[in-house]
């Protein structure tokens, strides 16, 4: 299966399980009833390395999503401003010039 790390929480277990000394759990947030994934290692260094990589991937995905959303917002604002420029285009009119002199 596939685990979307950006939509998961990660928690270190206080004691080993499944015959492994060091374990952390990846809990998907969506769907709410998704089963957790236990990741176990024999050494604390290995667990820390895996844990750090999972957290880093999750954060990187979150930042990319935020950047994508920001770009979409900026593009929408640019389009709206572009539409306004069309409405505010200056024109020369004799009536306007005559009324301005009065």
C-alpha positions in Angstrom: 0.0 0.0 0.0 0.8 3.7 -0.1 1.2 5.9 3.0 0.9 9.7 2.4 3.3 11.0 5.0 1.9 14.5 4.8 -1.4 13.1 6.1 0.1 11.1 9.0 1.2 11.6 12.6 4.4 10.0 13.9 4.9 8.9 17.5 7.8 7.2 19.2 6.8 4.2 21.3 8.1 4.1 24.8 9.1 0.5 24.6 9.8 -2.0 21.9 7.3 -4.3 20.3 7.1 -7.1 17.7 10.6 -8.3 18.7 12.2 -5.0 17.9 13.9 -2.8 20.5 13.1 0.6 19.1 9.7 1.3 17.5 7.8 4.3 16.2 4.3 4.4 14.8 3.0 6.1 11.7 -0.7 6.8 12.1 -2.6 8.0 8.9 -5.1 10.8 9.7 -7.2 10.0 6.6 -9.2 7.9 6.6 -9.7 8.1 10.4 -10.0 4.3 10.8 -6.8 3.5 8.8 -4.5 1.1 10.7 -1.3 2.3 12.1 2.1 1.3 10.7 4.7 0.2 13.3 8.3 0.7 12.2 10.9 -1.1 14.3 14.7 -1.2 14.4 17.4 -2.9 16.5 19.3 0.3 17.3 18.4 3.7 18.5 20.5 5.3 15.7 18.5 3.5 13.0 15.2 4.4 14.6 16.2 8.1 14.9 17.4 8.0 11.2 14.1 6.5 10.0 12.0 8.8 12.2 13.9 11.9 11.0 13.4 10.9 7.4 9.7 10.3 7.8 9.3 13.7 9.6 11.4 15.5 7.0 9.4 13.9 4.1 6.2 15.0 5.8 7.3 18.5 6.3 8.7 18.8 2.8 5.3 17.7 1.4 3.5 20.1 3.6 5.8 23.0 2.4 5.3 22.1 -1.2 1.5 22.0 -0.8 1.6 25.4 0.9 3.7 26.8 -1.9 1.3 25.4 -4.5 -1.6 27.0 -2.7 0.2 30.3 -2.4 0.9 30.3 -6.2 -2.7 29.5 -6.9 -3.8 32.5 -4.7 -1.3 34.8 -6.5 -2.5 33.7 -9.9 -6.1 34.3 -8.9 -5.3 37.8 -7.6 -3.3 38.5 -10.8 -6.2 37.5 -13.0 -8.6 39.7 -10.9 -6.3 42.7 -11.1 -5.9 42.1 -14.9 -9.7 42.1 -15.2 -9.8 45.4 -13.3 -7.2 47.0 -15.6 -9.5 46.4 -18.5 -12.3 48.2 -16.8 -10.0 51.2 -15.9 -8.5 51.8 -19.3 -8.1 55.5 -20.0 -10.0 57.0 -22.9 -9.9 60.4 -24.5 -13.2 62.0 -24.9 -14.1 65.5 -26.0 -17.0 65.7 -23.6 -14.7 64.9 -20.7 -12.2 67.5 -21.8 -14.9 70.1 -22.2 -16.4 69.4 -18.8 -13.0 69.5 -17.2 -12.4 73.1 -18.4 -15.6 74.3 -16.7 
